[in-house]
Amino acid sequence: MRPSLIVRAVLAAFALSVVGASAQTPSAQPSAIPAGKYDDLPLPDPRLTPGRVADSDIKDICFPGYDENQGYLDPGDVRETFNRYHIPAPLRLHRFVVDRLLPVSLGGASSLDNLWAIPLEAVRRKRAIEEALQQAVCSGIVPLAEAQHRMLADWRTAVTW
């Protein structure tokens, strides 16, 4: 028997309150990033994608679900990004994804100057770095401005613990 919508909503709210409470504890340890080489992963072309900050308010960044509400990418911007990076149509669906250099979870914009075409095999590792860095910001370990700078300078080395 499947739980009712009310039970699922209560469980989800409880999970968010537990996660939110632990994320605000300064002594919380950031999540571990997967082991492996990162220096072999690509960086965006800095002329096309210098990155852009849209939000510098830690209260927004650390609010549960903030990044989920900001996640929409305009389809025209996605097409334009693939075109700017010279990714042919057959590879767009199976080998690349348009991503924000500075993720929404750290205040990144959804504008063209923050978008780039990243190979799918690099996305999982980039997401792990983004999550660890956001957790460090919301735990008070790393200031938001520093985390943003690290991601814009070289996302591959943004987490150093």
C-alpha positions as CSV (number, residue, x, y, z in Angstrom):
1,M,0.0,0.0,0.0
2,R,1.4,3.4,-1.0
3,P,1.6,6.2,1.6
4,S,-1.0,8.9,1.2
5,L,-0.1,12.3,-0.2
6,I,-0.4,13.8,3.3
7,V,2.0,11.3,4.8
8,R,4.5,11.9,2.0
9,A,4.2,15.6,2.5
10,V,4.8,15.3,6.2
11,L,7.8,13.1,5.7
12,A,9.2,15.5,3.1
13,A,8.7,18.4,5.5
14,F,10.4,16.5,8.3
15,A,13.4,15.6,6.0
16,L,13.8,19.3,5.0
17,S,13.7,20.5,8.6
18,V,16.4,17.9,9.6
19,V,18.5,18.8,6.6
20,G,18.0,22.5,7.1
21,A,18.9,22.3,10.8
22,S,22.1,20.3,10.1
23,A,23.1,22.6,7.3
24,Q,23.1,25.6,9.6
25,T,25.3,24.0,12.2
26,P,28.8,25.5,11.8
27,S,30.5,22.3,12.9
28,A,28.8,20.2,10.2
29,Q,31.3,18.5,7.9
30,P,30.9,19.1,4.1
31,S,29.9,16.1,2.1
32,A,32.7,14.1,0.5
33,I,33.4,14.5,-3.2
34,P,34.0,11.4,-5.3
35,A,37.7,10.4,-5.5
36,G,39.4,10.7,-8.8
37,K,41.1,13.1,-11.1
38,Y,39.5,16.4,-11.8
39,D,42.2,18.2,-13.7
40,D,41.4,16.2,-16.8
41,L,37.9,17.6,-16.9
42,P,37.1,20.6,-19.1
43,L,36.7,24.3,-18.2
44,P,34.4,26.6,-20.2
45,D,35.8,29.1,-22.7
46,P,36.3,32.2,-20.5
47,R,35.5,34.5,-23.4
48,L,32.1,32.8,-23.9
49,T,31.4,31.9,-20.3
50,P,33.0,34.2,-17.7
51,G,30.3,33.3,-15.2
52,R,27.7,35.6,-13.6
53,V,26.5,36.0,-10.0
54,A,22.7,36.6,-9.7
55,D,22.3,36.3,-5.9
56,S,24.8,37.0,-3.1
57,D,22.3,36.6,-0.2
58,I,23.2,33.6,1.9
59,K,19.7,33.5,3.3
60,D,18.4,32.8,-0.2
61,I,21.2,30.3,-1.2
62,C,20.7,28.3,2.0
63,F,16.9,28.3,2.0
64,P,15.7,24.7,1.3
65,G,14.6,24.3,-2.3
66,Y,16.0,27.6,-3.4
67,D,17.9,26.1,-6.4
68,E,14.9,24.0,-7.4
69,N,12.8,27.2,-7.9
70,Q,15.5,28.9,-10.0
71,G,16.5,26.0,-12.2
72,Y,14.7,26.9,-15.5
73,L,16.9,27.5,-18.6
74,D,15.4,29.2,-21.6
75,P,15.4,26.8,-24.6
76,G,16.7,29.5,-26.8
77,D,19.7,30.1,-24.5
78,V,20.3,26.4,-24.5
79,R,20.4,26.3,-28.3
80,E,22.6,29.4,-28.4
81,T,25.0,27.9,-25.9
82,F,25.4,24.7,-28.0
83,N,25.9,26.9,-31.1
84,R,28.5,29.1,-29.4
85,Y,30.4,26.0,-28.3
86,H,30.1,24.5,-31.8
87,I,28.4,21.3,-30.5
88,P,26.7,19.6,-33.5
89,A,23.1,18.6,-33.1
90,P,23.7,14.8,-32.9
91,L,26.0,15.2,-29.9
92,R,23.7,17.6,-28.0
93,L,21.4,14.9,-26.6
94,H,23.9,12.2,-25.8
95,R,27.2,13.7,-25.0
96,F,26.7,17.2,-23.6
97,V,24.4,19.2,-21.4
98,V,24.1,23.0,-21.0
99,D,25.1,23.9,-17.5
100,R,25.8,27.0,-15.4
101,L,29.4,27.6,-14.5
102,L,28.3,29.1,-11.2
103,P,25.4,26.9,-10.2
104,V,22.1,28.4,-8.9
105,S,22.8,26.6,-5.6
106,L,25.7,29.2,-5.1
107,G,23.8,32.2,-6.6
108,G,24.6,31.7,-10.3
109,A,22.6,33.4,-13.1
110,S,20.8,31.7,-15.9
111,S,22.2,34.1,-18.5
112,L,24.3,33.2,-21.5
113,D,27.5,34.4,-19.9
114,N,27.1,31.8,-17.2
115,L,26.1,28.9,-19.5
116,W,28.4,26.4,-21.2
117,A,28.3,22.9,-22.8
118,I,29.8,20.4,-20.5
119,P,30.4,16.8,-21.4
120,L,28.0,14.4,-19.6
121,E,30.8,12.4,-18.0
122,A,31.9,15.6,-16.2
123,V,28.5,16.6,-14.9
124,R,28.3,14.0,-12.0
125,R,31.6,15.1,-10.6
126,K,30.8,18.8,-11.0
127,R,27.5,18.3,-9.2
128,A,29.3,16.7,-6.3
129,I,31.7,19.7,-6.0
130,E,28.7,22.1,-6.2
131,E,26.8,20.2,-3.4
132,A,29.9,20.0,-1.2
133,L,30.6,23.7,-1.6
134,Q,27.0,24.8,-1.0
135,Q,27.0,22.7,2.2
136,A,30.2,24.3,3.3
137,V,28.7,27.8,2.6
138,C,25.5,27.0,4.5
139,S,27.5,25.5,7.4
140,G,29.6,28.6,7.8
141,I,32.8,26.9,6.7
142,V,33.3,28.9,3.5
143,P,32.0,32.5,2.9
144,L,29.6,32.7,-0.1
145,A,31.7,35.2,-2.0
146,E,34.7,32.9,-1.7
147,A,32.7,29.9,-2.9
148,Q,31.5,31.9,-5.9
149,H,35.0,33.0,-6.7
150,R,36.3,29.4,-6.5
151,M,33.7,28.1,-8.9
152,L,34.3,30.9,-11.3
153,A,38.1,30.6,-11.2
154,D,38.2,26.8,-11.6
155,W,35.3,24.6,-10.6
156,R,37.6,21.5,-10.6
157,T,39.5,22.8,-7.6
158,A,36.7,24.7,-5.8
159,V,36.7,22.2,-3.0
160,T,40.0,21.7,-1.3
161,W,39.2,19.6,1.8
